[in-house]
Amino acid sequence: MAGTSPAMTMGSAEPRTGRCLSTPLTKLAHLAMMVSRARLKSILTGLALYAMAAAIVGYFGVNAYTGKYGLNARQELDQEIIALTSELAQLKRERARSEQRVSLLRTEKIDPDMLDERARFQLDYVNPHDLVRMIPQN
């Protein structure tokens, strides 16, 4: 290019004065801090999102195990079902015995021995031929 000095650059209308035009507007120390702050912010944001997701999954996991309808409660309900089933079977046997005793006292077929036993028990009577054993109360 004729008529231009070596201080002129291609595409630049300003003369070069010995300083580099590509120097940043901020100092290098600030530039490094800004880059690390932005990177730190992105890292911490990602970690925060993962931590929140882990906390939510943990919350539902703990409730799935210990909650009102969780696995632990299911085991307790199963144990209670077993206990109540055995109690129901015992009560059914007791009811069958009671129904059998009541059937012996029906008017169609009164069992004399059963009638005698119930009358003595309710009236506190004893047959003179019965052997009575007194048990002291401690």
Sequence and secondary structure as in RCSB ss.txt:
>XXXX:A:sequence
MAGTSPAMTMGSAEPRTGRCLSTPLTKLAHLAMMVSRARLKSILTGLALYAMAAAIVGYFGVNAYTGKYGLNARQ
ELDQEIIALTSELAQLKRERARSEQRVSLLRTEKIDPDMLDERARFQLDYVNPHDLVRMIPQN
>XXXX:A:secstr
 TT  TTB TT  SB  SS TT  SS HHHHHHHHHHHHHHHHHHHHHHHHHHHHHHHHHHHHHHHSTTSHHHHH
HHHHHHHHHHHHHHHHHHHHHHHHHHHHHTSSSS  HHHHHHHHHHHHT   TTS        
